[in-house]
Amino acid sequence: MVKEYEHLKVEDHGHVVICILSNPPTHTFTSKSLMEVHDFLDQMEKKKDLRVLAFTGEGEDVFIKHYEVGELAESAEKNISEAKEVGSEYSPPKELHHFHKMLLRLRDIEAIVVAGINGNTAGGGCEFSLGCDLRIMSEGPYAIGLPETSVGILPGGGGTQRLARLIGSSRALDLILHARLLSPQEAFKVGLINKLVSHESFRQELMDYCSDLASRAPIALRQVKKIIHQGLDKTLEEGLLMEQEAFDVTMRSNDAAKAMRSMLDTEKDIEERTEFKWEGN
């Protein structure tokens, strides 16, 4: 049983878990939210039947508004004050921030992670969604992006790195340097969003999207997620070797052997969706 949190509401549907991010009335992401997500992931990493993990916002028109600016402002003022008092030179960070570590855990968890962007999101909220494997967004008068340069900072939660990897360095530079927010349609057009859905039926369409993923071959999906993420930092040859190893994993699974034999017996084309019951072994 999933424990209760202050800023998270969890719906466990078996193979699919939906985590609702809740911080009214501001709908910002805070250090407390961050620690709660880490604790929540501790549980999800142990959930053997988990195939799809989705995050969405509790606010009617907000996914995550942004990271709590008050916390960032206090941190900046503290840094300036301490530098004046001590007179010491800047020392580069020696380890990743907990926000970075959280998003890396989303990358490394075996389940497919979906950001259900039900409204506006910027800054840290956009970066949270970039840390997910897939992103669906509600249609409507909403905006998504990384506007941090408009307040004199830069996206510090992985935005510069993940957005460039996702849509290309030139587009990422243009958007971040101009602090430009995109409409859902614009975000879909540049490849930031995978699917647009109706606002009126958003929660149901999010569940349908996740259920469809959960109904597919779990071993194959896990391997695809793993090698695509890890392959981004490899040479082509290294990536191909990873792909070959992952392919061998699927070819040693009972699921694949039975599914391919079933396809041959029913004379279905490989492009057709099968109703095969996947056991995950």
PyMOL commands that set and color helices and strands:
alter all, ss='L'
color gray80, all
select helices_A, chain A and resi 31-44+69-86+98-108+124-130+148-151+159-167+169-177+184-190+202-214+218-231+236-251+254-266
alter helices_A, ss='H'
color red, helices_A
select strands_A, chain A and resi 8-12+16-21+52-57+112-117+121-122+134-138+144-145+181-182+195-197
alter strands_A, ss='S'
color yellow, strands_A
deselect
rebuild
show_as cartoon
